[in-house]
């Protein structure tokens, strides 16, 4: 009960913060909720950010942030759900959502206007217990086959660093782990927490302590031509900084049982 009361208080504080500043401008509403509702892209492929309720309704930090933003804007929220980050990116190009939660990557920045990150998570490797690969630096070498989720932040990053990549095309992290096992590949690259959860239930696996990448998870909106979108992008950036500073981000992670580093204030 105490957690629910605190969550409600945090959502109310988010709403009152903007009320104190004045009404949301028409330009912001036009940019962030052009259809009269806030269409928020939720990626179930990253369990740190979103989890499925029994009825497939999302819970976690990203739907919490979307709900808080909708309250600030005074519009209803519609969750547009995906099973992998690559699909979220495709949705941006198709105009399927208004705000999304996706890792900052140069390839994506051509289509998405990002805020500063709200959380930072590790990209690391899972291998078999008897694997000769012990450290992160052991993995990215010639002949080592690394499986990734197609279009994920770690796919884009490792592609730039010339790793030998095998891509699971559908199903996000779950499909990636299945391919790692069935095809007897050398390592699975992914977000630390889901890999550790899998390894706890499968003692024949281990997750490396180090990280090959710090993944900066941010909010974003599809880029628009010319001056369109600037008011919405500026509002979104301010919103993220306030949610970090207020403790909302840290509390949302705690409520959903997830561990991640709250990103520092934007410079």
C-alpha positions as CSV (number, residue, x, y, z in Angstrom):
1,X,0.0,0.0,0.0
2,X,2.8,2.4,0.9
3,X,4.4,1.8,-2.5
4,X,1.2,2.5,-4.3
5,X,0.6,5.7,-2.3
6,X,4.2,6.9,-3.0
7,X,3.8,6.1,-6.7
8,X,0.6,8.1,-6.8
9,X,2.3,11.0,-5.1
10,X,5.1,10.9,-7.6
11,X,2.7,11.1,-10.5
12,X,0.8,13.9,-8.8
13,X,4.1,15.8,-8.3
14,X,4.9,15.4,-12.0
15,X,1.6,17.0,-12.9
16,X,1.8,19.8,-10.4
17,X,5.4,20.7,-11.5
18,X,4.2,21.7,-14.9
19,X,1.0,23.3,-13.6
20,X,3.2,25.6,-11.6
21,X,5.0,26.6,-14.7
22,X,1.8,27.3,-16.6
23,X,-0.3,25.5,-19.2
24,X,1.3,23.3,-21.8
25,X,1.7,25.2,-25.0
26,X,-0.2,24.2,-28.1
27,X,3.1,23.6,-30.0
28,X,4.1,21.0,-27.4
29,X,0.8,19.3,-27.6
30,X,1.0,19.3,-31.4
31,X,4.4,17.7,-31.4
32,X,3.9,15.1,-28.6
33,X,0.2,14.3,-28.9
34,X,-0.8,15.2,-32.5
35,X,-3.8,12.8,-32.4
36,X,-5.1,14.0,-29.1
37,X,-3.4,11.1,-27.2
38,X,0.2,10.2,-26.3
39,X,1.2,7.1,-28.2
40,X,4.1,5.7,-26.2
41,X,6.3,2.9,-27.7
42,X,7.1,0.3,-25.1
43,X,9.8,-2.4,-25.7
44,X,9.1,-5.7,-24.0
45,X,12.5,-6.9,-25.3
46,X,14.3,-5.2,-22.5
47,X,13.0,-6.5,-19.2
48,X,14.7,-3.8,-17.2
49,X,12.5,-1.2,-18.8
50,X,9.2,-2.9,-19.3
51,X,7.5,-6.1,-18.1
52,X,4.3,-7.8,-19.2
53,X,1.4,-8.0,-16.8
54,X,-0.8,-11.1,-17.2
55,X,-3.1,-9.3,-19.6
56,X,-0.1,-8.1,-21.7
57,X,-0.4,-4.7,-20.2
58,X,3.1,-3.1,-19.6
59,X,4.5,-2.2,-16.2
60,X,7.9,-0.8,-15.3
61,X,9.8,2.4,-15.6
62,X,8.9,3.2,-19.3
63,X,5.1,2.9,-18.9
64,X,5.4,4.8,-15.6
65,X,7.3,7.6,-17.4
66,X,4.8,7.6,-20.2
67,X,1.9,7.8,-17.8
68,X,3.5,10.7,-15.9
69,X,4.1,12.5,-19.2
70,X,0.5,12.0,-20.3
71,X,-0.7,13.5,-17.0
72,X,1.5,16.5,-17.6
73,X,0.1,17.0,-21.1
74,X,-3.4,16.3,-20.0
75,X,-4.0,13.6,-22.6
76,X,-4.7,9.9,-22.5
77,X,-1.8,7.5,-23.0
78,X,-1.9,4.6,-25.6
79,X,0.9,2.0,-25.3
80,X,2.3,0.8,-28.6
81,X,4.1,-2.4,-27.7
82,X,7.0,-4.1,-29.4
83,X,9.1,-7.2,-28.7
84,X,12.5,-5.7,-29.7
85,X,14.2,-2.3,-29.9
86,X,14.7,-2.7,-33.7
87,X,11.0,-2.9,-34.1
88,X,10.6,0.3,-32.1
89,X,13.0,2.1,-34.4
90,X,11.0,0.8,-37.4
91,X,7.9,2.2,-35.8
92,X,9.5,5.6,-35.5
93,X,10.1,5.7,-39.3
94,X,6.5,4.6,-39.9
95,X,5.1,7.3,-37.6
96,X,3.5,4.7,-35.3
97,X,4.3,6.4,-32.0
98,X,4.9,9.9,-30.5
99,X,7.4,9.1,-27.7
100,X,9.6,6.1,-27.3
101,X,12.1,4.6,-24.9
102,X,15.2,3.4,-26.8
103,X,19.0,3.4,-26.4
104,X,20.9,6.3,-27.9
105,X,22.7,5.2,-31.0
106,X,24.2,7.2,-34.0
107,X,22.2,5.1,-36.5
108,X,18.9,5.9,-34.7
109,X,19.7,9.6,-34.2
110,X,19.1,10.1,-37.9
111,X,15.4,9.4,-37.3
112,X,14.9,10.1,-33.6
113,X,15.4,13.2,-31.5
114,X,16.8,11.9,-28.2
115,X,16.7,13.3,-24.7
116,X,19.7,12.8,-22.4
117,X,19.6,9.2,-20.9
118,X,17.4,8.5,-17.9
119,X,19.2,5.2,-17.0
120,X,22.4,3.5,-17.9
121,X,22.7,-0.3,-18.2
122,X,25.5,-2.7,-19.0
123,X,25.9,-4.5,-22.3
124,X,27.8,-7.7,-21.5
125,X,28.2,-11.4,-22.5
126,X,26.8,-14.7,-21.4
127,X,28.9,-17.9,-22.1
128,X,28.8,-21.5,-21.0
129,X,30.5,-22.3,-17.7
130,X,33.3,-24.3,-19.5
131,X,33.9,-21.6,-22.1
132,X,37.6,-20.5,-22.4
133,X,36.3,-16.9,-22.7
134,X,36.8,-15.3,-19.3
135,X,36.8,-11.6,-19.8
136,X,35.0,-9.2,-22.1
137,X,38.1,-8.5,-24.1
138,X,38.4,-12.2,-24.9
139,X,35.2,-12.2,-26.9
140,X,35.7,-9.7,-29.7
141,X,38.3,-11.7,-31.6
142,X,38.4,-13.4,-35.0
143,X,36.3,-16.6,-35.2
144,X,34.3,-15.9,-32.0
145,X,30.6,-15.9,-32.9
146,X,28.4,-13.5,-30.9
147,X,24.6,-13.7,-31.1
148,X,22.7,-10.4,-30.7
149,X,19.1,-9.3,-31.1
150,X,18.6,-7.7,-34.6
151,X,18.6,-3.9,-34.4
152,X,19.4,-3.8,-30.6
153,X,21.7,-1.2,-29.2
154,X,24.4,-3.9,-28.7
155,X,23.9,-5.1,-32.3
156,X,24.6,-1.6,-33.6
157,X,27.5,-1.1,-31.2
158,X,29.3,-4.4,-31.9
159,X,28.7,-4.0,-35.6
160,X,30.7,-0.8,-35.4
161,X,33.5,-2.6,-33.5
162,X,33.8,-5.3,-36.1
163,X,32.7,-8.3,-34.0
164,X,31.6,-11.5,-35.7
165,X,27.9,-11.1,-35.3
166,X,25.0,-13.6,-35.7
167,X,21.6,-11.9,-35.4
168,X,18.3,-13.3,-34.0
169,X,15.8,-11.7,-36.3
170,X,12.6,-12.0,-34.2
171,X,11.6,-12.2,-30.6
172,X,14.1,-10.0,-28.8
173,X,16.3,-11.3,-26.0
174,X,14.5,-14.6,-25.6
175,X,15.1,-15.5,-29.3
176,X,18.7,-14.5,-29.0
177,X,19.3,-16.8,-26.0
178,X,17.5,-19.6,-27.8
179,X,19.7,-19.2,-30.8
180,X,22.9,-19.1,-28.6
181,X,21.9,-22.5,-27.1
182,X,20.6,-24.2,-30.2
183,X,23.3,-23.2,-32.6
184,X,26.1,-23.7,-30.0
185,X,27.5,-20.1,-30.5
186,X,30.3,-18.7,-28.5
187,X,28.6,-15.9,-26.6
188,X,25.3,-14.1,-26.3
189,X,25.5,-10.3,-26.0
190,X,22.7,-8.4,-24.2
191,X,21.6,-6.4,-21.3
192,X,23.1,-7.6,-18.0
193,X,20.0,-8.1,-15.9
194,X,18.1,-10.5,-18.2
195,X,21.2,-12.5,-18.9
196,X,21.9,-12.8,-15.2
197,X,18.3,-13.8,-14.6
198,X,18.6,-16.6,-17.2
199,X,22.0,-17.7,-15.8
200,X,20.6,-18.0,-12.2
201,X,18.0,-20.6,-13.5
202,X,20.7,-22.3,-15.7
203,X,23.8,-22.9,-13.8
204,X,25.6,-24.2,-16.8
205,X,25.8,-20.6,-18.0
206,X,27.7,-17.6,-16.6
207,X,27.6,-13.9,-17.2
208,X,30.8,-11.9,-17.4
209,X,31.5,-9.3,-14.8
210,X,32.8,-6.6,-17.2
211,X,30.8,-4.7,-19.8
212,X,31.6,-4.1,-23.5
213,X,29.2,-1.1,-23.6
214,X,27.4,1.3,-21.3
215,X,23.9,1.5,-22.9
216,X,22.3,4.9,-22.5
217,X,18.5,4.5,-22.4
218,X,16.7,7.7,-23.3
219,X,13.3,9.0,-24.3
220,X,12.9,10.2,-27.9
221,X,10.4,11.4,-30.5
222,X,10.5,10.9,-34.3
223,X,12.3,13.7,-36.0
224,X,10.3,16.2,-38.1
225,X,11.2,18.5,-40.9
226,X,12.3,22.1,-40.3
227,X,11.2,23.7,-37.0
228,X,8.5,21.1,-36.4
229,X,9.0,19.2,-33.3
230,X,11.4,21.6,-31.6
231,X,8.9,22.6,-28.8
232,X,8.1,19.0,-28.1
233,X,11.7,17.9,-28.1
234,X,12.7,20.7,-25.7
235,X,9.7,19.8,-23.4
236,X,10.7,16.1,-23.4
237,X,14.3,16.9,-22.5
238,X,13.2,19.0,-19.5
239,X,10.7,16.3,-18.4
240,X,13.5,13.6,-18.3
241,X,15.8,15.8,-16.2
242,X,13.0,16.6,-13.7
243,X,12.1,12.9,-13.5
244,X,15.7,12.0,-12.6
245,X,16.2,14.8,-10.2
246,X,12.9,14.2,-8.3
247,X,13.7,10.5,-7.6
248,X,10.8,9.3,-9.9
249,X,13.2,7.3,-12.1
250,X,14.9,5.6,-9.1
251,X,11.5,4.8,-7.5
252,X,10.0,3.4,-10.8
253,X,13.0,1.0,-11.1
254,X,12.5,-0.1,-7.4
255,X,8.8,-0.6,-7.9
256,X,9.3,-2.9,-10.8
257,X,12.1,-4.8,-9.1
258,X,14.8,-3.7,-11.5
259,X,18.4,-2.6,-10.8
260,X,20.0,0.0,-13.1
261,X,22.0,3.2,-12.7
262,X,20.0,6.4,-12.8
263,X,21.8,8.5,-15.4
264,X,23.5,11.7,-14.2
265,X,22.1,15.2,-15.0
266,X,22.5,16.3,-18.6
267,X,25.5,18.7,-19.1
